Structure formats: structure tokens, C-alpha cells
Amino acid sequence: MGRNFPGRQLRTGEKGGSAVGKTKRGKGTKWMVLVDGKGLPMGVRLESASPSEVKLAEATVAEVRVPRPRGRPRQKPKRIIADRGYDSDPLRERFKKRGIELIAPYRKNNKRRRYEDGRKLRRYKRRWIVERTNARLGQFRRLLVRHEHLLSIYYAFFYLACFWITLRRHF
């Protein structure tokens, strides 16, 4: 195993870093991004690629801080439009208790569709806004190919990319 020195971390040939997990295609870091209706990032969370989106959804919503002209920053959205990876009735109920509406289609193998409402699923058509933001984040090569072992440095590059996307949209 490796030894630690102040300011340095020696590793014995192991690849990865913090928040790097196994996937079907190798190792990776999962980007959990919450965007507003215009595609601007509001909340960001980086985790290991191993856990599912359902387990990370509430932690991502907790990262949201939207400044207001007066008062405390807003900490929860009215609704979340998500893909099939977020299909979970317990997650829907937890969000409903917090006053957040989760709009996510059911998976095809889910037989009990208690919360399916076609009128609300029409908003799912706006999912492309999130995918467009993910594509814009994917244009930053430093995020796609992760060279950093420390998650704090990777977070810094991720926040810079989000800041750059926000600047492009406003100016």
C-alpha cells in the first residue's frame, strides 16, 4: 500500500482517485447536474460511477443554492424532470414530502405505475435541456479525461466549466 507524506500521496501503481468507481466500461466519475429551464447549472455533485442515480438524487438537490435579490438563497426547485434512471416510488414520495414534483417516466419493466400522469409527463419533452447542458460540459476535455486524483481539483475544473457555460448563456 502507499505511504503518506505532508502534501504528497504516494501510490503503488493503483489507478483512480477519490470518487472513481467501476462501471461496465471501466472506471469513472458520475456527474449529477441540476439545471434550470434555460440550461444553467444550479446544483452539481460528483460521485463514484458505481451507485445509482436514485441514491444520489437527494444529495444533488441539497447542493442547490440559487441567489435571490433579497433573503436567503432558494434551496429547492418546484419540479425535477429526470430520466428513467430516477424511477423510484419511494424517491417520488420523499420529494413530494419536501414539496418537489418528480417527473420521470417509469421503466418498461415496472408493472405498478401509481404516479403516472400523462399530463405531467408532457413536461418530459423538455429533458433535452439537461442533455444539452451535459453535452456542453462534455466539450471540456479536462472533464472527460480525468487526470486528477484529488476530487477537489476535479470539482474546481467542473465549477469552472459551469461558470463558463453560464457566461456564454448570458453574454
URNOR-V108729 format. One line per field, one symbol per residue. ss: DSSP state (H for helix, E for strand, L for the rest). psi: psi as a letter, one per 40 degrees, with the letter a starting at -180 (. if undefined). A space follows every 50 residues. Layout:
BEGIN
ss=???
psi=???
END
This chain:
BEGIN
ss=LLLEELLEELLLLLLLLLLLEEELLEEEEEEEEEELLLLLEEEEEEEELL LLHHHHHHHHHHLLLELLLLLLLELLLLEEEELHHHLLHHHHHHHHHLLL EEEELLLLLLLLLLLLLHHHHHHHHHHHHHHHHHHHHHLLHHHHLLLLLL HHHHHHHHHHHHHHHHHHHHL
psi=iiihiheihhigehibaifhiiadebiihhhhhhiaeeehhdhhhhiied iidddedddddeehghiidiaiihehidihhiaeeehhdddddddddefh hhhhiiidehdhgdehhdddedeededddddddddddeehddddhhehdh dddddddddddddddddddd.
END
